[in-house]
Amino acid sequence: MNPRLEQLIHLQRVESDLRRTQAGLAEIPKRKAELEAELAADRAHLDAARHSLDDSLKARKRHEGSLQDLEGKRSKYKGQLMEVKTNKEYTAMLHEIEAVEREIRAIEDQILAEMEKAESLTGEVKGEEVGFKAREERHRTDVRGLDERARVLEGDAARLGAERDQVAKGLDDDTLEMFQRIAKLRGSAMAEARDGMCQVCHVKLRLQMYADLKRNEEIVQCPACNRILYYEPPVPVTVPEP
């Protein structure tokens, strides 16, 4: 194989590996942001459950304060009941006491409802806390995994970058400039020729061109996409002896 062509193939493979590695590195901050958003959503769910429980406990406390006031009012009315002088006043006071007792029963029902609600919410909060603790640990594990992957990819990127530079140094200026120009324009400078066509743009190659480039002796560009063509001979298949 033409040494320049062999170097170009090597350079293309290193460039491709480096791009994939850099793309992998670029994905890590995005994935970390997704993990943070997921954990924040879980934390918000737990906070909402805690707030609901807190609201229920505060509502119960308010109702208990109202109940205490109403019980004080009932005691006051019962004390005044003994001081009235006419049947009309007595009847009116009984009506006041009955009205207060109705309010007391309503408040007691509300307190009971808040007690039942708080009991249910307490179980919900405990369940959310256990679940969030597990999700928090999983989050830490996932972040550690991403950090480790970033370290590996950074090492790979440094190695591939050095290898790319070393290969590029071995090429003459004109060949390297052609490679870089095509890569900038097309995204990749090299294309495999197989089955009589460019495997990137799929243009059909002339028979003589295909026959010539199969020898890999010259730098040949695709007539359609201008990528540098090369031919990979098929790997011989070894048939096992019977």
N, C-alpha and C positions, 0 to 999 in steps of 0.2 A: 504493500500500500504506500502511496505517496506520503512521505513523512509529514508534510504540511497538512495534508488531509487528515492524517491520523491525529495530529495535534488539535486541529479544528474540532474533530469529533469529541476528543477528550475535553476541550474547552467548553463545548456545548453541554456536555453531560455535567460538568462541574457547575456551569452557570445554572442549569436547570435544577440541580440539587440545591444550590445556594438559594435560588428563588423560592423553592418549596420550603426550605428551612426558614427563610425570612418571613414567608407568609405564615408559617406556624408560629413564629415569635409574635407577629402582629395580632394573631388571634387570641393570644393569652390575656392581654389586658381586657379585651372584649369579654372573654369568658369569665374573668374575675369580676367585671362589672355586672354580668348576669347573675353570678353567684351572690354578690352583695345585694342586688335587687331582690332576689328570691328570699334571702335571709331577712331583709328589711320587711318584706311582705309578711313573712311568718311572725316577725316580732310585732308588727302592727296588729296582726290577728290576736296574739297573746295580750297585747296592751288593751285591745278592745274588750276582750273578755274580762280583764281586770277592772277596767273602767265600769263595765256593766255591773260587776259585783259591788264595786265601790258605790255606785249610784244607788243600788238596791239597799245597801246598808245605811246610806245617808237618808234614803226615803223612809226606811223603818224608824230611824232615829227621830226624824221629823214627826212621823205619825205618833211615836211614843210620847213626844213632847206635847203634841196636840191632845192626846189621850189624857195626859196628866192634867192639862188645863181644864179639860171637860169634866174630869172626875172632881177637880177642885170646885168647878162651877156647880156640879150636882150636889156636892156636900154643902155648899153655901145655900143652895135653894132648899135643901132639906132642913137646914137650920132655920131658914126664914119661914118654912112651912109651919113651924110651931108657934110663930109669932103673929100669924094673920088673925084677923078678928071676925071676918065675915066669910060666909060660904062661897061667895063669888071670888074673893081673893084666894081662898083655899083651892078652889077649882082651877083658877088661873095659874096658881103656882104648880099644881099637879101637872098641868099641860106643859109648863116650862121644863119640869123635871123629865117628863116623857120625851120631850123634844131633845133634851140633852142626852138622854139614854139612847135614843135612836142614833144620834151622832156618835156616841160611844161605841155602839155595836158596829156601825159602819167603819169606824177607825180600827176597831179590833179585827174586823175582816180584812182590812187593808194591811194591817200588821202581819196577820197570818199569811196573807198572800205574799208579802215581801219575805217572810221567813222561808216559805217554800221555794220562792224564786232564788233567794240567796243560797239555799242548800244545793239547788240544781247548779247555780253558777259556780259555787265553790268546787263542785266536782268537775265542772267544765274547765275551770282555771287550772286545777291540778293536772288534768289530762293535757291541757295545752302546754303547761310548764314542762312536763315530762317529754312531750313531743318536741318542743322547741329545744330542749337541752340536747336531744339526739340529733336534731337538724343542725344545731350549732357545732356539734362535734364533727358531723359529716362535712359541714362547711369548712372547718379548719383542715380536715384531711384533704378535701378537694383543693384548697388553696395551697397546701404544702405540696401536693402533687403537681400543680401548675408551676409552682416556683422551681421544683426539681426539673420539670420538663423545660422550663425557660433556661435553666443553667446548662442542660444538655444541648439544647438548640443553639445557645450562644457559643458554646464550645465548637459545635459543628459548623456554625457560620464562620467563626474565626479560622477554623481549619480549611474550610472550602474556599474562603476568600484568599487565604495564602496560597492554596493550590491553584486557584484561578490565576492569580498574579504570576505565579511561577510558570504556568503553561503559556500565558500571554507573552511573557518575556522571551520565550523560545521561538516566537513567530516574527517574521519580518514586518516592518511597519505597514506596508501595503496590504498584506494579507490580514493583519489584525484590524486595520482601518475598514476593510471590506466587511469583515465579520461583524464589527461593532455597528457599522452603518445599516446592514441588513437586520441585525437584531433590534436596533432602535426602531426601524420601520415596520418590521414584521413580528416582533416579539421573540422570534427565534431565528437564528441564522442558518441552521442546518435542517435538512430534511432527508429522510431515508427514501431511496428509490426501491420499489418492490413491485413485482407483477407488472412491470412496464409503465409505472406511473409514479409521480411524486405523491408520497403518502400524507403530505400536509394539505396541498391545494388540489390534489387528485387530478391534475392535468395528465393526459396521456402523452408519453414521451415518444419521440421518433425511435424507430427500431435501432438505427445505427447509434444514436445518442445513448440509448439504454445499454446497448452492447458495449460501447466504449467505456461508459462510467462504471460498468460492472467490474472493470479491471482496477478501479480506484487508483489510476495512475495520474490523473489530471484533476484540477479544480474545475468542476462543471457546475454551472448555475441553472436552476429551473427556468425554462423560458417564460413561465407564467408568473411565479411569485418571487423569482430571483434568489431563492434560498440555495445554499450550496448543497449539492446532492452527494450522497454516498451510498454505497451498496453493502449490505450485510449478507455475506454468504450463509446459506442455510446450515444449521448445525447437523453434522452427519449423524444418522440414526444407526446405532449399533444393534444388530439383531442378535439376540442371545442364541448360542449354539444349542441345538436340540440335545 
